[in-house]
């Protein structure tokens, strides 16, 4: 089952996914190294979210191979559990647990999944809330926080499992414009600390500044991948040029 | 930061909203006498209300209310042997003590419930009951107060909390043993006597205590990924919901008798309670399922993404939210279950309603039908209203931080 991992922390080989008859992912192949930050962009419906959701098996792929940190994703539940412990995820809609306080939201997984002592789990939670800049909100419920604060709690919750990889699925798309920066700042800090990150986003400023590579998706295919410099100034593919002209020349 | 502060200073002061006062006369004119038709409707309905209220008052003042105190013991506990009545009181004390304990250690809703219970018992003790009864009633308040004090002292101590939960759970079997007795230690009461209102209470508590967990399991089963579990649960729910409770009760009382050999036939009382539980569980399951369906998919996804397994996701994330959403429906089910216990009378178990009928059959109390039914109505109303009051308070307190 285990595959040599020196060739990349995430490996996609010809991955396909269908929703009923709809062919959502049409042969995705790419490799990601440890410590890399990859930004995925592309028009809506292009399969970018579906693609990162196959990494922790929120979506199942039906053909091809996905290998995360040396473990291949199959229907084997143990593999899925192992990978979910190593992969943190942040969602567009935050998806915090509304019936739990902020502190409990963050401390829940270390306590129940990693079997930490409650005091230890809460100590870690406080540290993480400090890291994302909102320790004073620990005793509040999610609904009492602003969108930006909620998304920062969601990042802390994912980090509490000390993941090797962090996935961000349009983390700023549901936020008021004033709150986007506070979330992106946290993500930048995370990237600088050496975290391996895949970010689906339309924030091109963030992509330019932080990403090692930008990947462009359309029609369930990986159209182009390049360094930010090349991607913005010298896009290879016509479809990429069109996309960039539509989102940048506003 | 400085810029922001300067901006704040230039914001206009917040004003209070204007208060609108409508004079009584104008209100009457606008709402009751705005057109000829409305004038007629107002006059007619006022006349109707006055007549009904007057008639009611006239009846209530002339009614033979003495039928209630004279038969109170019979109504409440049936022919429960007088020499064992202390067992009923002891059960009451235990529950009053636990209520007090929870009230002392939690505050909020539990505190209100426990103090209300104590107050009611004191008020009742002031009424002209026999002195013995009054003594027992004061004891209820004392038990609640002692529990309250202990609970207050144990506030925030972890083992106290665990002890409290354990005590509450244990209180159900202990109550049943106390009330009905066990072979060898406490004389068994069983069906040698009629239980009166006590039976309705026991039936409701047992039914609620059992049908709630069973209903939750059924609801989860109906949404299970395993087809066999799903089909069994769905079939159970749909079959039970398609049959009236009264026919289920008849089946339990008569058909089981024909099907099972006499030596393994459970007591009629137990069969009746099992039937009510099974019936209520099916409805409970559908209420809970409604709550489960209202939980957005993102909650499952977020919980799976942090590595929780399916069981933990259900227990920690989904059920707490789902149950909170359906508190009104669940309590509604509790209330109707409580009312349904009066159907026990149809399968020859003497509960409150039957006892009423036997009192009316007594020559001495002939014609007291309204008095007795009004009394029953009031007793049921008080308990059902308390339940619905508690449910409303629970919604409020649990709603903290809801989306």
Interface residues (C-beta under 8 A of the other chain):
Chain A: X56 X58 X81 X84 X85 X87 X88 X89 X91 X93 X95 X96 X97 X98 X99 X101 X108 X109 X112 X113 X140 X141 X142 X143 X144 X154 X157 X158 X160 X161
Chain B: X296 X298 X299 X301 X302 X303 X304 X305 X306 X307 X308 X309 X312 X316 X317 X320 X321 X324 X400 X401 X402 X403
